[in-house]
Amino acid sequence: MVLRPGTDGPGRTGAEAPAGAGRALPCALWLIPVPDLGGVARHVLDVVRTGLPGWRLVVLCPEGPLAEALRALGAPVLTGPVSPADGAARATAEVRRVLQRLRPDVLHTHLAFADLTGAAAVVGLRSGRGRRIRLVSTEHGISGVRGYFQAGRPQAAAKTALHRGRLRRTDAVIAVSDSTRQQILAQWGGGARVVVIRNEVAPPATPPQPRPGLRVLSLARLAPEKRIDQLLRAMALVIAEHPEATVTIAGTGPLESALRDLARELCIADHVRFPGHVEAAAALAEHDVVAQLSVWENLSYTLLDAAAHGLGVVATDVGGNREIVPERCLVPAEDHEGVARVIVQQGMDLASRPERGGAGDPARMCAGLTRIYEGVAG
């Protein structure tokens, strides 16, 4: 375990405090099994920036960009081998060592790997207050497309059985959307109460003035489930009618070379940019429409940010997307003419864009989390 926390008071770091010694606030340990700055990392950073009223938050994650971002915020962060790449046995042992040292009141796991390793690691352990460490999980990415993200049916069945078992030992389960809650109940059944606490984002400090345009942005990993190839095919139709239209394919991933080839095949390469990883806020300020044709989403930060910035949105009708944007923004990915039509409508007709108010308030999200903690920890 590598201990490199930020400070939470003069001369002392929250993560280094001796177990149970002088602890004014109850402690929640967040187990995040990914090192990179994706959607879950965005959730963690937003919560750290906002704070959990009445609670002290410590994050355990692998070394990487997320840990660096947390340190920059001055947040207590522990790093160690807790990712899928480290293996379940090693990760479980590491989490258990951290729990024995920190003795938090709540272990809060995020993503399936952390849910399973955390549930195994916490068994029999007590907090610095002498009570059983409570177990809470947030489901960010449970797919409603059965088997799409599994290697095969036996593996999917085995993981379903594991999740049903650990839910019986979980004190509270949080879903980031109504759709996610429905999938938890449909795929894993009961065993724990499921509460919806939606992802929420703050509006930009200086809200940009929306303007008509056809500068289209994709903010996604360049992977098959994001169906960026379908976006490029639709953009070929848009560009044929609107030669000024452009599309930025931001992000990295295994399909970058194939997508570049497809842009050339469609004769739109001069209209397509592949900048790699970009700062989301800056990219949103430079575009008019966000397109996201994913196979599945739970409650997309990309769509929340797009709505908060007053941009047009084109998305598939999957998961929690319709909890963020109106039906006029939703279209099947394979309907290239339909996608092209909605892109043009969202770009040129400002009145058709989503309302900005749907993005929410991170403080409300954090207050919901603390209510869960108080309910399970007493």
C-alpha positions in Angstrom: 0.0 0.0 0.0 1.3 3.4 -1.0 0.2 6.2 1.3 0.2 9.7 -0.3 -2.8 11.5 1.0 -3.7 15.2 0.7 -4.1 17.1 3.9 -7.3 17.5 5.8 -6.0 19.7 8.6 -2.8 21.4 9.8 0.0 18.9 10.3 -2.1 15.8 9.8 -3.6 13.9 6.9 -7.0 12.3 7.2 -5.8 8.9 5.9 -2.9 8.8 8.4 -5.0 9.4 11.5 -4.6 6.5 14.0 -7.6 4.1 14.0 -10.2 5.7 16.2 -7.9 8.4 17.6 -9.4 11.9 17.9 -11.7 11.3 15.0 -14.3 14.0 15.0 -16.2 12.8 12.0 -17.2 9.3 10.9 -15.1 8.0 8.0 -16.1 6.6 4.6 -13.5 4.7 2.6 -14.2 4.7 -1.2 -12.8 1.8 -3.1 -12.3 2.7 -6.8 -10.6 0.0 -8.9 -9.6 2.1 -11.9 -6.7 4.5 -12.2 -7.9 6.6 -15.1 -10.1 9.7 -15.5 -13.3 8.2 -16.8 -16.9 8.6 -15.7 -16.4 7.0 -12.3 -13.4 9.2 -11.6 -15.5 12.2 -12.5 -18.0 11.2 -9.9 -15.3 10.8 -7.3 -13.8 14.1 -8.0 -17.1 15.9 -8.0 -17.9 14.4 -4.6 -14.5 15.3 -3.2 -14.8 18.9 -4.4 -18.3 19.3 -3.0 -17.7 17.3 0.3 -19.9 14.9 2.2 -21.6 16.9 5.1 -20.6 15.4 8.4 -18.3 12.8 7.0 -14.6 12.4 6.2 -13.8 10.8 2.8 -10.7 8.7 2.0 -10.2 7.2 -1.4 -8.4 3.9 -2.2 -7.5 3.4 -5.8 -4.6 2.2 -8.1 -1.8 4.7 -8.7 -2.5 6.8 -11.8 -4.2 10.0 -13.1 -7.2 9.7 -10.6 -4.8 9.5 -7.6 -2.9 12.5 -9.0 -6.0 14.5 -9.4 -7.2 13.7 -5.9 -3.8 14.8 -4.4 -4.1 18.1 -6.4 -7.4 18.7 -4.6 -5.8 17.9 -1.2 -7.9 14.8 -0.7 -6.8 11.9 1.5 -5.9 9.1 -1.0 -4.4 5.7 -0.6 -3.0 3.8 -3.6 -2.3 0.1 -4.0 -3.0 -3.1 -6.1 -6.8 -2.9 -6.1 -7.6 -3.1 -9.9 -8.8 -6.1 -12.0 -5.2 -6.3 -13.4 -4.0 -7.1 -9.9 -6.3 -10.1 -9.6 -9.2 -10.7 -7.1 -7.1 -12.4 -4.5 -4.4 -9.8 -4.3 -6.9 -6.9 -4.4 -9.1 -8.4 -1.6 -6.0 -8.9 0.6 -5.0 -5.3 0.0 -8.4 -3.9 0.7 -8.6 -5.9 3.9 -5.2 -4.5 5.0 -6.4 -1.0 4.4 -9.6 -1.6 6.3 -7.8 -3.1 9.3 -5.5 0.0 9.4 -8.0 2.7 8.7 -11.0 1.1 10.4 -13.6 3.3 8.6 -17.3 3.4 9.5 -18.4 2.7 5.9 -16.7 0.9 3.0 -18.2 2.3 -0.2 -17.4 0.3 -3.4 -17.7 1.5 -7.0 -17.9 -0.8 -10.1 -18.3 -4.5 -10.1 -14.8 -5.6 -9.3 -14.7 -3.4 -6.2 -18.1 -4.6 -5.2 -17.0 -8.2 -5.1 -13.6 -7.7 -3.6 -14.9 -5.2 -1.0 -17.6 -7.5 0.1 -15.1 -10.3 0.6 -12.5 -8.0 2.4 -14.9 -6.4 4.9 -16.2 -9.6 6.5 -15.7 -9.7 10.3 -14.0 -6.2 10.5 -15.0 -3.4 12.8 -14.7 0.3 12.6 -12.7 2.6 14.9 -16.0 3.0 16.8 -16.2 -0.7 17.5 -19.1 -1.4 15.1 -19.3 -3.6 12.1 -18.0 -1.8 9.1 -21.0 -1.0 6.9 -20.9 -1.9 3.2 -22.4 0.4 0.5 -22.1 0.1 -3.2 -22.8 2.4 -6.1 -23.7 0.8 -9.5 -22.4 3.0 -12.3 -22.2 0.6 -15.2 -24.6 -2.3 -15.2 -25.6 -3.0 -18.8 -29.1 -3.7 -19.8 -27.8 -5.6 -22.9 -27.4 -9.1 -21.4 -24.0 -10.6 -22.1 -22.6 -7.7 -24.3 -19.7 -7.0 -21.9 -19.2 -10.7 -20.8 -16.9 -13.2 -22.5 -19.7 -15.8 -22.6 -22.9 -17.1 -21.0 -21.2 -19.2 -18.3 -19.1 -16.2 -17.2 -22.1 -14.0 -17.1 -24.0 -16.5 -15.1 -21.2 -16.9 -12.6 -20.9 -13.1 -12.1 -24.6 -12.8 -11.6 -24.5 -15.5 -8.9 -21.6 -13.7 -7.2 -23.4 -10.3 -7.3 -26.6 -11.8 -5.9 -24.6 -13.3 -3.0 -22.8 -10.1 -2.1 -26.0 -8.0 -2.3 -27.4 -10.1 0.6 -24.4 -8.8 2.7 -24.6 -5.2 1.4 -26.2 -2.6 3.7 -27.3 -0.3 0.9 -27.1 -0.2 -2.9 -27.1 3.1 -4.8 -28.1 3.3 -8.5 -27.2 6.4 -10.5 -30.5 6.3 -12.5 -33.9 4.8 -12.4 -32.8 2.6 -15.4 -29.8 1.3 -13.4 -32.1 0.5 -10.5 -34.4 -1.5 -12.8 -31.4 -3.4 -14.1 -30.1 -4.3 -10.6 -33.5 -5.7 -9.6 -34.0 -7.5 -12.9 -30.5 -9.1 -13.1 -29.5 -9.5 -9.5 -32.8 -9.5 -7.6 -33.3 -8.3 -4.0 -31.0 -8.7 -1.1 -30.5 -5.0 -0.4 -32.4 -1.9 -0.7 -31.7 0.1 -3.9 -31.8 3.9 -3.7 -31.5 6.1 -6.7 -29.0 9.0 -6.3 -28.5 10.5 -9.7 -25.2 11.8 -11.0 -25.5 15.6 -11.0 -23.2 18.3 -12.4 -22.7 22.0 -11.6 -23.5 24.4 -14.4 -20.4 26.2 -15.9 -19.3 29.3 -13.9 -19.9 31.4 -17.0 -22.7 29.7 -19.0 -21.8 29.9 -22.7 -24.3 31.5 -25.0 -25.6 28.8 -27.3 -25.4 29.5 -31.0 -26.5 27.6 -34.1 -23.8 25.4 -35.7 -22.8 21.9 -36.8 -19.6 21.4 -34.9 -20.3 17.9 -33.6 -18.4 16.4 -30.7 -18.0 12.7 -29.5 -16.4 12.4 -26.0 -16.0 8.6 -25.6 -13.5 5.8 -25.6 -12.8 4.6 -29.1 -14.3 1.2 -28.5 -17.0 -0.9 -30.3 -19.7 -0.3 -27.7 -19.6 3.5 -28.4 -20.6 2.9 -32.1 -18.6 5.9 -33.3 -18.5 4.2 -36.8 -22.3 4.8 -37.0 -21.8 8.5 -36.1 -19.2 8.8 -38.9 -21.7 7.3 -41.4 -24.4 9.7 -40.3 -22.0 12.6 -40.5 -21.2 11.8 -44.1 -24.9 12.5 -44.8 -24.8 15.7 -42.8 -21.7 16.9 -44.6 -23.2 16.2 -48.0 -25.9 18.7 -47.3 -23.9 21.0 -45.0 -20.3 21.2 -46.1 -19.4 23.4 -43.1 -20.2 20.6 -40.7 -17.3 19.1 -38.7 -17.0 16.3 -36.1 -14.4 15.9 -33.4 -13.8 12.3 -32.2 -12.2 12.9 -28.9 -10.7 10.1 -26.8 -8.5 7.1 -27.3 -9.0 3.4 -27.7 -8.5 0.3 -29.9 -10.6 1.5 -32.8 -8.8 4.7 -33.6 -7.0 3.4 -36.7 -10.2 1.7 -38.1 -12.2 4.9 -37.5 -9.6 7.0 -39.3 -9.8 4.6 -42.2 -13.6 4.8 -42.3 -13.5 8.6 -42.4 -11.3 8.3 -45.5 -13.5 5.7 -47.1 -16.5 8.0 -46.5 -14.6 10.9 -48.0 -15.1 13.1 -44.9 -11.5 12.9 -43.5 -11.1 16.7 -44.0 -14.1 17.3 -41.7 -13.0 14.9 -38.9 -10.5 15.5 -36.1 -9.0 12.9 -33.8 -7.3 15.0 -31.0 -7.0 12.1 -28.5 -7.8 12.9 -24.8 -9.2 16.4 -24.4 -10.3 18.6 -21.5 -14.1 18.1 -21.5 -15.1 21.7 -20.5 -12.9 23.3 -23.2 -14.2 20.9 -25.9 -17.8 21.5 -25.0 -17.3 25.3 -25.3 -16.0 24.8 -28.8 -18.9 22.7 -30.2 -22.6 22.8 -30.9 -23.8 19.2 -30.6 -22.7 16.2 -28.6 -23.3 12.8 -30.2 -23.3 9.6 -28.1 -24.6 6.5 -29.9 -23.6 4.0 -27.2 -24.9 0.4 -26.8 -25.7 1.3 -23.2 -25.3 4.1 -20.7 -26.4 4.4 -17.1 -26.4 8.2 -16.4 -23.9 9.8 -18.7 -21.8 12.6 -17.4 -21.1 13.6 -21.1 -24.8 14.1 -21.7 -25.3 15.9 -18.3 -22.4 18.3 -19.2 -23.8 18.8 -22.7 -27.2 19.9 -21.3 -25.5 22.1 -18.7 -23.6 23.9 -21.5 -26.7 24.4 -23.6 -25.5 22.1 -26.4 -27.6 20.0 -28.7 -27.6 16.3 -28.0 -28.0 13.2 -30.2 -28.1 9.9 -28.3 -29.4 6.4 -28.4 -32.5 5.6 -26.4 -30.7 3.3 -23.9 -30.3 3.2 -20.1 -30.8 6.5 -18.4 -30.4 8.7 -21.5 -34.1 9.7 -21.5 -33.8 10.7 -17.9 -31.4 13.5 -19.1 -32.6 14.6 -22.5 -36.1 14.7 -24.2 -37.3 12.1 -26.7 -36.6 14.4 -29.7 -32.8 13.9 -29.0 -33.0 10.0 -29.1 -32.5 8.0 -32.3 -31.3 4.4 -33.1 -27.6 4.4 -34.0 -28.2 2.3 -37.1 -30.7 4.9 -38.5 -28.1 7.0 -40.2 -30.6 9.3 -41.9 -32.4 9.7 -38.5 -29.1 10.5 -36.7 -28.2 13.0 -39.4 -31.6 14.7 -39.2 -31.4 15.0 -35.4 -27.8 16.3 -35.6 -29.0 19.1 -38.0 -32.1 19.9 -35.8 -30.1 20.0 -32.6 -27.4 22.1 -34.2 -29.5 24.7 -36.0 -32.7 24.9 -33.9 -31.8 26.2 -30.4 -35.3 25.7 -29.1 -35.0 21.9 -29.7 -32.0 21.5 -27.4 -32.3 20.0 -23.9 -33.1 22.3 -21.0 -30.1 23.3 -19.0 -31.9 22.7 -15.7 -31.7 18.9 -16.0 -28.0 18.7 -15.0 -28.8 19.1 -11.3 -26.7 20.1 -8.3 -23.7 18.1 -6.9 -24.5 19.3 -3.4 -27.9 17.5 -3.6 -26.1 14.4 -4.8 -23.7 14.5 -1.8 -26.4 15.2 0.7 -28.1 12.0 -0.6 -25.0 10.0 0.0 -24.6 11.2 3.5 -28.3 10.2 4.2 -27.5 6.7 3.1 -24.4 6.6 5.4 -26.4 7.9 8.4 -29.1 5.3 7.7 -26.8 2.3 7.7 -24.1 3.4 10.2 -26.5 5.0 12.7 
